[in-house]
Structures are given as C-alpha cells and as structure tokens.
Amino acid sequence: MTLAVIDPVAFSLGPILIYWYGIILGSSALLGLWLAIREGKRHQLPAEIFLDLVVWVLPAAVVGARLYYVGFQWEYYLHHPMDIFAVWNGGLAIHGGLLGAFLAGAFFMRKYHLSFLNMADIIAPSILLGQALGRWGNFINQEAHGGMVSRAMLEALQLPEWIISQMNIQGVYYQPTFLYESIWDGIGFLLLLLLRKINLRRGEIFFTYMVWYSLGRFFIEGLRTDSLSFTGPMWLSDMLNALWQPLGAWLQAGSLEHGNIRVAQLVSLLGMLIGLGMILWRRLSRRAWVPYRSAVETNEA
C-alpha cells in the first residue's frame, strides 16, 4: 500500500507558509545549541558565549550554504534571480554552510579571545547531530536522493512504508541517500561523544569530525543524482572515481548532468586529508598539546 506523499508545508499562518524543512533545520540548531551549552559548562564557559556565537554563526552558515549552492547553479539562477531567496524549497549546500560558519566562528573567537579548537571540539558533536537530523528536511522535500531503484530494493532494506512512499517521485523510486547520510552522521555523533570521555588532545574531536563526516559524504555523494559538479581534468575525475570504486562494486553511481567532478566529493577528500594530517602532525609533534578537558583556556588556534 502506497501512502500519500508528505506535504512540505507543515501549516500556515494566514498567508505565511511554514515548511517542514525550516522546522527541522531550526529544531536541529536549537538541539545542537542546548548540547553545546551543556558541554560548555564543563569547561567553565557561560551559556551567553554560545548564544552570542549562534547570532554570528547561524546567519553566516545560511548565507554561505545558499551562496555556495547558487554559485554552482548560476546558469539557472541567472535566469531565475528571485529563486535565489527561496531557501524553503531546499538548495542549501552544507559545505558552503560549514565554510560560512567557520569564518564567522573564527572571527568571533578572535574577537573574544577564545580558543578556536576548544570551542570547535565542544561544538563538533552538535554540528554532526544537526547534519543527521537536517537530512530529514531533504527527505520531506524529496531531494538529495540517489538514482532509480526498484520498490523491492527499498523493501529489502526493511524501510517503513512512509519512507518508501516518500521515495516515490512521480512514479519512480529512488535511492534514499538522505537516510544513509543521516545514519552515518548519527553514528559519528555517538563516536564523538565517546571520544570526549577519552580526553584526547585539544582539537582532535573536531578533526575526527572532519574525517568522519567527509568519509561518509565522499561515498554517499557518489550515489546522488543532484550533485553540484564542474568539468575538471580527467586525472582528477579518474582518481575520484577510483577511490569511490569500493562502494561502486555494490551500488550504482548516480548520474551527473554537468561536468565530471562532484564538488562535494572533492571537498570531502580535502577534508579527510586535512583532518588526518592535523591529527598525525599533532601526534608526532613533541609539543605539549592541551588536553580536551583542560581547565586552562588558551588562544590556541
């Protein structure tokens, strides 16, 4: 039995439409803020710091995510400029959001003389949890999915009917890549909480976040059909495809309409290399790094 497709509009207040996408993203941000404030207390950091940080970071993240997406879809938005502001219809690229948040956060830490790595460690689990929950906004909008699959394939995954029905778009079933990434990010969130108890060196929880999220995004992105892409050198395209092949042996890659390089895969590869490189460098270095749960607050970058 096929259920009705979920309406992206949750409810209306007169002429104002309230979308599930916004509700999910907003709720994810509030939950992440609560978790960060709770952890910040263990570091003798007042809640006001995190509330002020959100005022800086959240708008920068939304603007960055939208500009990033629009930039790689400029051919469309050049002819539909008013759609640039229609964020309720989706089209927020997480890598752009992370870049915007990173820049705003770095400026905030410098302005208030806070340790960037200490704050990044505290906030990293909140970010990953927000990403896990935020993918359900894509689910409601029937976006960020993979290629065509059979209903039997979705049933074999033991998915509930309401998910299977939502993956039926105009009579065709699609790979639920939103779900794969949500599960991956959820597991990563639990991993980061566990690493807190191990008391790693300052910055390593954040760098682990970079590696974990980037690893999952790299492989899952290869299944998607809506990837932001560009035409690049063949050697780079061949390298990315070769790295993706372990998953390609089991699942079919999503199609690309433009270009030969998926932007998210390239950025994810860079994220993995940077995260791993920073962890290894800090482990091999003889410098006395500050531990995560240290009561000493420094301006360590």
N, C-alpha and C positions, 0 to 999 in steps of 0.2 A: 504494500500500500504506500503510495507516494503522498507525502504530506505537502501542504502549501508552502511556498517559498516565504521566508521571513521578510516582513516589510522592513526596509532600512529606517523608516520613520517610526520612532518609539511612540511619540504622542505629539500633540500640537497644543500650543497656547495661542489661541486665536489664529492669526496669520503666520505665527512663528512655528516652524517645524523643528522638533527636537529629534536628532538622529541617534541611533544606537551607536554608531561609530564614535561620535563625540562623547556619549555617556561612558562607553568602555574606556576610551583614552583618558577621560577625566578621572574616572574611578581608579584606573591604574596609577595615575600620577598621585592621587591622594593616598593610596595604599603604600606606594613607594616612599612618599614623604613621611608617613607615620613610622615606617620601618627604619628610615634613616634617623629620624629624631630619637627613636627608642635606642638605637645603637650609639648615637652621638652622646647620649647621657653617660654611657660607659667610658667615654673619652673626655668627660668634663666639658662637653660642648653644649651650650644652651640651645633650646629649640629655636630661638629667634634667628640664629645663624642659618638654619636650614630653611626657615620661612623666607628670609631675605634672599637666600640663594635661589629659591624657586622663582621669585619675582624676576630675577635676572635670567635664569637658565631656561625656564619654560617657554617664554616668548621667542627666545633665540633658537630653541630647538624646533619650534613650529615653523618659524620663518626659514631656518636652514633646511628643514626637511622639504618644504614646499619649493624653495628656490632650486634646490638640488634636482628635484623631480622635474620641475618646469624647464630647467636648463637642458636636460637630456630629452625633453619632449617639445623643444622650442618650435619645431616645424608645425605642430598642431596649435600651440598656444599663440603663435604669431597671428593666426587667423581667427582665434577664439580668445581674445585677451581677457574678457570678463570671466572666463572659466578659471583663470589663474587663482581667483579668490574663492572658488567653490571647493574648499577643503573637505566639506562634509560628504563629498562624493568620493573621497579617497584621494590618493596621489600624494602621500607623504613618504618620502624616501628616508628610511631610518638612518642610513649613513650620513645624509645631509643633516638630519636632526642631531646626531651624535657630534658632528663637527661643529654645529652651531652651539650646542650645549657646552662642548669642550672649550671653545673660545671664550664664551661668556663666563664659564666657571673659572677658567684660568685668570681672567681679568678680575673677577670677584675675589679670588684667593689672594691675588697680589695686592689688591686694594685694602683688604682687611688683614693682611699679614698672616694668612693661614697656610698650613701645609697642604699643597695640592694633592700629594699622594695619600696623605692620611684621609682627607675628605673623599678622594676617589675610592679608596678601599671601603669606606663606610657606605658610600652610595652605590657601588657596583652591584650588589645583590638587588637593590631596589630597581636599578635600570633593567636588569635581566628579567626580573619578575614582571615589570611593566611591559617588556617586549613580548613575554609569553602571553600575557593577558591581551595585549593590544592586537595580536594576530586574530583574535576573535572579531574584531571590528572588520578586518578583511573578509572574514567568513560571512558576516552579515551582508556585506556589500558584494559578495560573490566575486572577489578579486584575489590577486596573489595566489592563484591556483596553478596546477601543473597541466600537463597535456591530457588528451582524451583517454578515458579508461572505460571499462565496462562496469555495469552495476554489480556484476558478480565479483569483480575485483574489490570493490568497496565493501561488499558484504563479507568477503573473505577476511577483511581487516577487523571484523566484528564491530563495525561502527553502528551507532544507533540510527534509526530511520530518519531522525530530524537532521542529522549531518548529511546522510546520503542524499536526502531530498534537496538540501541546500546546494549540494554539489552538482545538481542537475540544472544546467544553464541552457535554456532554450532547447530542451530535449536531449542534451548531450551531457554525459557525466565526465567530471574532471578530477584529476589527482588532487587530493586535499593537502597541498604543501603547507598551507597555513597551519594545519594540525601538526604536521611533522616538526615544524619550527617551534610551535608553541610547546610541544612536549620536550624537545631538545633544550629550549630555554628554561623550562620548568625544572628539568634535571640539573642544569647548570646552576640555577638559583639555589637548590639544595646543596650542591657541591660547594658553592661559595660560603654558605652558612657553616658548613663543616670546616672549611679552611680557617674560618675565624677562630675556631677552638684550638687549632694547631699553633696559632700565633706566629705566622710567617713574618718575613721581613716586610717593612712598610712598602707598599706599592705592589706586592706580589698578588694580592687578591684582585686588584684592578687589572694587572697584566694577565692573570689567569682568565678573567672575564673576557679580555680581548681575544685570547687564544680560543677559548671555548665557543664563544658566540661566532667568531669568524670561521672556525672549522665547520660548524653546523651550517652556517649560512652559505659557505662555499659549495657544499654538496647539494643542499636543498635548492639553491638558486638554479643549478643546472637542470632541474626538473620543471622550472616555471616557464610559462609562455608569454609573460608580460615584462620580461627583464629589460631594464634600461641598458642600452648597448651602443657600441660605436664600431666603426671599421678601423682596425689596427693592424699591425704587422702580423704576418702569418705565423712567424716563430712564436709570438706571444699567444696567439689563438691555439696553436698546436700544443704548447706547453700546458695551458689551462685545461684543454680537453684531455690531455694525457693524465694530468693529476686527478681529473674527475672520473676517470675510467673505472676505478674500483666500484663505484656505485653504478656506473653505466653498464656493468656486466649483469646487473639485476633489474634495473629500471631504465626506461627510455627517456632520453633527454628531451626537454621541452624545446619547441621551435623558437627560432629567432626571426623576427620580421625585418630588422635592420641591423646591419653590422655583423661582426663575427666575434666580438668580445663582450661578455656580460660585465657591466661596470661593477656590480656587487661582488662578483667572483674575484675580480682583480683587486678591489679594495679589501676584501676578506683575506686574500692571500697576503697582502701587505700587512694587515692587522695581525695575522698569525705570526709572521716573521718578526714584526716589531715586538709583540708580546713575548715570544720565546726568546728573542735576542736580549731583551731587557732582563728577563729572569736569569738567563745564563750569565750575562755580564755581571749582574749583581751578586750571583752565587760564586763566581770565580774571582771577583774583586776582593781584595784584602780589607777594604773599607769597613768600618764597624757600622753597619746599617741599623737604623732604629727599628725595633720590632713593632708589629701592628698594634699591640695593646699597651704600648709605652705611654706613660703619663706625661712624657716630655713632648711638648709641641714645638716643632721647628718649622722653618720655612723651606724645608727640603723639597725640591721640585721633582 
